[in-house]
Amino acid sequence: MVIQTYSQLMPSKNPRILVVITPELKKDFERLCHLENRSMSNMVVTLIQKAITEAQEKGVLESGKND
């Protein structure tokens, strides 16, 4: 999987990322998004937020609020 930021290409107040995944993973992800009635972008944000919260609760990651 390759993750690349490309906020320089797409002006926005929020940073954007580009993710390269296999066709099979994309198909399954699309199905999951459809089942949860979410856009793919919204689902990615939700999954990232969940992973960060879980890591913070386990003490693996400190809060980045003061960065």
N, C-alpha and C positions, 0 to 999 in steps of 0.2 A: 504494500500500500504506500502511495506517495501522497504527502500532504504539502501543498504549496500555497502561500498567501499570494493573492494578486490584487490587493487593494489599489495598487497603482493603475491597474487596467480598468477597474470598475469603480468610479468615484462613488463613495457612500459614507455615511457617518459611522457605519460599523465595518470592521474589517471583514474580508471574505477569505474563504479558503477553497482550494481545489483539491478534491480527493479522487484518486485513481483506484478503482476496485474492479474485481472480476465481474463479468456479465451475470454469473450465477448469484453473486452476492447482491448485485444491484436489483435483480429480479426479486429476490427474497425481501430485500429492504423495501422495495416498492409495495409489495404485498403487505408487509407489516404496517407501513404508513397508511395504506388504504384501510386496513382493519381498525386502526386507531384514529382514522379520520384526520390525519395530519399531513401537511406538506412534507416533502423530504427535508427541506431546510429546517422547518420547525422541529422535526424529529431529531435531526442531528444536534441541534441546540439542546433539546431536552435530554438526549443521551449524554452529551458532554457535561451538562449541569449535574446530572445524576452521578456520573463517574467522579466528578470533582467533590461533590458532597460526601460520597462514600469514602473517598480517600482522606478527606479532612476528618471525618468521624473516626476513622481508624488510626489517625495520627500520622499517616503517611505523607500528607501534604498540608502545609500550613496555609492559612488564609492569605490571599494575596491582596487584601483590601488596602494595605499600606504601601503597595508598590508604586 
